[in-house]
Amino acid sequence: MHYLFLVIAICGEIVGTSALKASEGFTKVGPSLLAVLGYVVAFYFLSRVLQVVPIGVAYAIWSGLGIALLTVIGYFLFDQTLDFAAILGLGLIVAGVVVLQVFSSSAGH
């Protein structure tokens, strides 16, 4: 159940950060409210995850997958470009999350 909560936290962060970009510095009400709601969801569910999963592992997964997914969203929704170095770096972040999940006994399985 705690990994479901982590997925919800990551989704909340993705929604919050995407809406934050769309809010144009909190000048648009709808995206601003969505940003706040996304972060409330993200931090609530992350706090639930931290009751079971070690903080370093949870934060590494939360931030790593958030970075990778937001980069993809930025590419498609906000016309941000990705060069080879960015793609390689994102691949390394995802690989790190996979190593934590598959090979680390610290992951709190």
Backbone bond lengths (Angstrom), bond angles and torsions (degrees), N, CA, C in turn:
res aa  C-N    CA-C-N  psi(-1)  N-CA   C-N-CA  omega(-1)  CA-C   N-CA-C  phi
1 M - - - 1.455 - - 1.527 111.17 -
2 H 1.340 116.48 -33.05 1.463 118.49 -177.29 1.527 112.17 -67.42
3 Y 1.332 117.61 -28.34 1.466 118.13 177.47 1.528 111.13 -77.20
4 L 1.310 118.14 -27.69 1.463 120.54 171.02 1.530 109.40 -63.86
5 F 1.331 115.93 -42.99 1.469 119.99 176.65 1.522 111.24 -62.09
6 L 1.321 117.01 -36.56 1.466 120.13 178.02 1.528 110.60 -66.12
7 V 1.316 117.36 -40.34 1.469 120.91 176.49 1.534 110.00 -62.21
8 I 1.329 117.28 -42.73 1.468 120.52 177.93 1.529 110.06 -63.12
9 A 1.334 117.29 -41.12 1.473 120.87 178.04 1.522 110.78 -61.75
10 I 1.313 116.71 -43.32 1.473 120.78 178.98 1.530 109.92 -63.59
11 C 1.320 117.24 -43.32 1.470 120.40 178.37 1.527 110.90 -62.83
12 G 1.322 117.01 -40.57 1.466 120.33 176.88 1.514 111.73 -61.40
13 E 1.334 116.23 -41.70 1.460 120.00 178.12 1.525 111.14 -64.66
14 I 1.308 116.74 -41.36 1.468 121.34 -179.56 1.526 110.39 -64.29
15 V 1.323 116.61 -45.43 1.464 120.57 177.59 1.531 109.68 -62.88
16 G 1.331 116.72 -46.77 1.459 120.93 -178.61 1.515 112.94 -61.16
17 T 1.306 117.02 -45.51 1.463 120.47 -178.10 1.527 111.50 -71.02
18 S 1.319 117.32 -39.64 1.465 120.27 177.06 1.528 110.27 -63.09
19 A 1.325 116.46 -43.41 1.463 120.43 178.40 1.527 111.07 -67.20
20 L 1.325 116.79 -34.39 1.462 120.32 177.34 1.524 110.53 -61.22
21 K 1.323 116.72 -42.31 1.466 121.19 176.22 1.529 109.93 -62.57
22 A 1.334 116.06 -44.93 1.468 120.61 -178.67 1.530 112.82 -70.13
23 S 1.329 117.46 -20.18 1.470 120.16 -177.97 1.524 113.08 -73.32
24 E 1.332 115.74 -12.57 1.462 121.87 179.78 1.530 111.50 51.08
25 G 1.333 114.20 57.93 1.461 120.28 177.65 1.517 113.17 72.28
26 F 1.314 116.88 36.17 1.469 124.02 -178.48 1.522 112.64 61.45
27 T 1.322 117.32 29.96 1.465 120.26 176.79 1.525 111.83 -94.66
28 K 1.317 117.97 -11.09 1.471 122.20 176.28 1.529 108.22 -112.86
29 V 1.319 116.04 123.00 1.467 121.40 -171.43 1.525 113.04 -64.24
30 G 1.326 117.61 -49.37 1.470 120.54 -176.50 1.519 113.04 -57.69
31 P 1.332 117.98 -56.18 1.466 118.97 178.06 1.533 113.20 -62.49
32 S 1.328 117.39 -30.98 1.469 120.43 178.28 1.520 111.03 -64.77
33 L 1.339 116.28 -45.44 1.465 120.30 178.25 1.526 111.33 -65.17
34 L 1.321 116.44 -39.06 1.460 120.69 178.00 1.531 110.86 -65.13
35 A 1.323 117.26 -37.27 1.465 120.80 177.60 1.524 110.69 -62.12
36 V 1.311 116.62 -46.99 1.472 120.67 179.94 1.527 109.95 -62.86
37 L 1.317 116.99 -45.60 1.467 120.84 179.23 1.528 111.12 -61.25
38 G 1.335 116.94 -43.37 1.463 120.56 178.65 1.518 112.50 -59.49
39 Y 1.327 116.15 -42.65 1.464 119.32 179.65 1.525 112.23 -70.99
40 V 1.332 117.75 -34.91 1.469 120.03 176.00 1.533 109.70 -61.71
41 V 1.322 116.77 -46.56 1.464 121.37 177.71 1.531 109.74 -60.46
42 A 1.334 116.48 -46.65 1.465 120.79 -177.59 1.527 111.42 -59.39
43 F 1.318 117.08 -49.06 1.466 119.39 -176.12 1.521 112.34 -72.77
44 Y 1.329 117.58 -33.68 1.456 119.00 177.13 1.528 110.01 -62.50
45 F 1.328 116.73 -51.47 1.460 119.24 -176.79 1.524 112.09 -70.63
46 L 1.331 117.88 -32.20 1.465 119.31 174.06 1.526 110.09 -63.72
47 S 1.321 117.32 -39.03 1.471 119.45 178.50 1.522 111.46 -62.99
48 R 1.331 117.56 -34.15 1.464 121.38 176.96 1.526 110.95 -69.26
49 V 1.326 116.52 -39.39 1.462 121.68 178.43 1.525 110.16 -62.74
50 L 1.325 116.65 -40.03 1.467 120.73 -176.01 1.523 113.31 -67.63
51 Q 1.321 117.21 -9.71 1.464 120.14 173.87 1.521 111.50 -72.53
52 V 1.346 116.63 -19.81 1.464 121.51 -174.94 1.523 112.43 -121.70
53 V 1.315 117.27 -44.98 1.460 122.75 -174.01 1.528 109.12 -93.62
54 P 1.345 118.38 136.80 1.462 120.46 177.39 1.536 111.03 -56.00
55 I 1.335 115.72 142.75 1.459 121.36 -173.08 1.531 112.94 -57.87
56 G 1.311 117.67 -41.03 1.462 120.59 -179.04 1.513 112.22 -64.48
57 V 1.310 116.34 -41.59 1.466 121.40 179.97 1.527 109.90 -69.07
58 A 1.326 116.98 -47.40 1.466 120.42 -179.37 1.518 110.70 -61.32
59 Y 1.316 116.90 -44.60 1.461 119.81 -178.00 1.526 111.47 -68.84
60 A 1.318 117.25 -36.14 1.464 120.35 177.83 1.521 110.64 -62.69
61 I 1.311 117.20 -43.81 1.463 121.10 179.24 1.524 109.98 -68.45
62 W 1.323 116.89 -47.11 1.467 122.45 -177.98 1.524 111.06 -59.66
63 S 1.313 115.48 -51.38 1.467 118.28 -176.70 1.529 111.55 -74.68
64 G 1.327 117.96 -39.16 1.461 120.64 -178.74 1.506 112.75 -63.11
65 L 1.323 116.51 -49.67 1.462 119.08 179.04 1.526 110.97 -69.42
66 G 1.327 116.55 -34.34 1.460 119.66 176.36 1.518 111.65 -61.49
67 I 1.314 116.82 -44.38 1.465 121.21 178.62 1.524 110.45 -61.35
68 A 1.315 115.84 -48.43 1.466 119.57 -177.30 1.526 111.44 -63.61
69 L 1.312 117.28 -46.56 1.462 120.24 -178.16 1.527 111.89 -68.54
70 L 1.335 116.88 -38.66 1.467 119.27 178.38 1.518 112.19 -67.50
71 T 1.308 117.00 -30.66 1.461 119.67 176.11 1.524 110.49 -66.13
72 V 1.313 115.92 -41.91 1.468 120.19 177.17 1.532 109.85 -64.93
73 I 1.315 117.54 -43.71 1.469 121.23 177.83 1.528 110.23 -62.22
74 G 1.325 117.22 -42.59 1.463 120.72 177.29 1.511 112.49 -59.73
75 Y 1.309 115.88 -36.77 1.461 121.08 178.32 1.532 111.04 -64.65
76 F 1.335 116.34 -46.85 1.458 120.22 -174.81 1.531 113.73 -83.44
77 L 1.330 117.84 -39.51 1.464 119.55 -174.90 1.529 114.09 -93.12
78 F 1.319 116.87 -30.12 1.461 119.89 -173.38 1.525 113.02 -116.65
79 D 1.336 116.80 12.45 1.472 122.77 176.86 1.526 113.62 54.47
80 Q 1.324 116.90 35.93 1.461 120.72 176.68 1.523 108.44 -86.55
81 T 1.306 116.52 141.53 1.461 120.44 -175.63 1.521 111.66 -93.61
82 L 1.314 114.95 155.87 1.462 122.78 177.24 1.523 108.45 -126.47
83 D 1.323 116.47 124.88 1.461 118.95 174.02 1.524 109.21 -96.68
84 F 1.315 116.42 -179.21 1.457 120.48 -176.49 1.529 111.73 -59.89
85 A 1.327 116.87 -42.17 1.466 120.42 -179.12 1.533 111.09 -62.38
86 A 1.330 117.33 -39.24 1.467 120.74 178.77 1.526 110.56 -65.43
87 I 1.312 116.23 -43.21 1.465 119.99 179.43 1.530 110.76 -65.28
88 L 1.312 116.45 -41.51 1.467 120.42 177.62 1.527 110.70 -62.78
89 G 1.319 116.64 -46.21 1.467 120.28 179.18 1.515 112.08 -60.49
90 L 1.319 117.31 -42.29 1.460 120.53 177.63 1.522 111.39 -64.23
91 G 1.317 115.97 -38.75 1.466 119.74 176.31 1.526 111.55 -61.37
92 L 1.320 116.43 -39.19 1.465 120.23 178.26 1.528 111.72 -67.63
93 I 1.320 116.67 -37.20 1.471 119.92 176.85 1.525 109.88 -63.16
94 V 1.308 116.98 -47.68 1.464 120.90 179.25 1.528 110.39 -62.85
95 A 1.317 117.36 -40.76 1.469 120.82 177.31 1.527 110.56 -60.97
96 G 1.316 117.13 -40.18 1.464 120.92 177.70 1.516 112.04 -61.88
97 V 1.308 117.05 -41.91 1.470 120.83 177.98 1.528 109.90 -64.65
98 V 1.313 117.53 -41.17 1.468 120.97 178.37 1.529 110.38 -63.32
99 V 1.312 117.75 -44.18 1.472 121.22 178.19 1.526 110.08 -59.41
100 L 1.332 117.16 -44.37 1.469 119.86 177.53 1.518 111.38 -58.16
101 Q 1.310 117.07 -45.38 1.462 121.26 -175.87 1.515 112.93 -72.55
102 V 1.300 117.43 -39.43 1.461 119.97 -172.32 1.523 112.71 -88.62
103 F 1.333 116.98 -38.59 1.463 119.77 -170.00 1.532 115.43 -110.16
104 S 1.312 118.72 -14.16 1.463 119.63 -174.31 1.522 111.34 -95.45
105 S 1.315 115.54 130.33 1.467 119.56 173.64 1.522 110.57 -78.07
106 S 1.322 118.67 -8.97 1.464 123.02 178.12 1.510 112.44 -76.63
107 A 1.310 118.36 -11.04 1.462 121.61 -172.72 1.516 113.41 -72.62
108 G 1.308 118.39 -6.26 1.463 120.87 175.86 1.512 114.45 69.57
109 H 1.331 116.94 40.28 1.481 120.74 -178.24 1.488 110.72 -65.25
